[in-house]
Amino acid sequence: MFEKMDEIFINIESIRDEIQILLKMANISLVDYIMIKRGSQDMPEHMNMSLFSQINEQIDALKKQIDNLNKLKRELLVF
């Protein structure tokens, strides 16, 4: 069980690092990304759709890892 958790945490850390790099390349914060995604903020003119798509892919990968962690919790730690 701990091996699975360790693997998920390693994946999350790796994805987090990739997201941080992409956000720096786009010159936006995570909050800016969330606001753009919700439609509450316009996408900056300097950011291209390719970079935005890469951030989306990494965010989706992060969601998947968090879902895996929650699934593991439900399967093993509910008494």
Contacts in CASP RR format, 6 or more apart in sequence:
PFRMAT RR
TARGET T0000
AUTHOR 0000-0000-0000
METHOD contacts of the structure
MODEL  1
MFEKMDEIFINIESIRDEIQILLKMANISLVDYIMIKRGSQDMPEHMNMS
LFSQINEQIDALKKQIDNLNKLKRELLVF
1 72 0 8 1.000
1 76 0 8 1.000
4 72 0 8 1.000
5 69 0 8 1.000
5 72 0 8 1.000
8 65 0 8 1.000
8 68 0 8 1.000
8 69 0 8 1.000
8 72 0 8 1.000
11 61 0 8 1.000
11 65 0 8 1.000
12 62 0 8 1.000
12 65 0 8 1.000
12 66 0 8 1.000
12 69 0 8 1.000
15 58 0 8 1.000
15 61 0 8 1.000
15 62 0 8 1.000
15 65 0 8 1.000
16 62 0 8 1.000
18 58 0 8 1.000
19 30 0 8 1.000
19 55 0 8 1.000
19 58 0 8 1.000
19 59 0 8 1.000
19 62 0 8 1.000
22 51 0 8 1.000
22 54 0 8 1.000
22 55 0 8 1.000
22 58 0 8 1.000
23 29 0 8 1.000
23 30 0 8 1.000
23 33 0 8 1.000
23 55 0 8 1.000
25 51 0 8 1.000
26 33 0 8 1.000
26 44 0 8 1.000
26 47 0 8 1.000
26 51 0 8 1.000
26 52 0 8 1.000
26 55 0 8 1.000
27 44 0 8 1.000
27 46 0 8 1.000
27 47 0 8 1.000
28 36 0 8 1.000
28 44 0 8 1.000
28 47 0 8 1.000
32 41 0 8 1.000
32 44 0 8 1.000
33 55 0 8 1.000
33 59 0 8 1.000
35 41 0 8 1.000
36 42 0 8 1.000
36 43 0 8 1.000
36 52 0 8 1.000
37 56 0 8 1.000
43 52 0 8 1.000
END
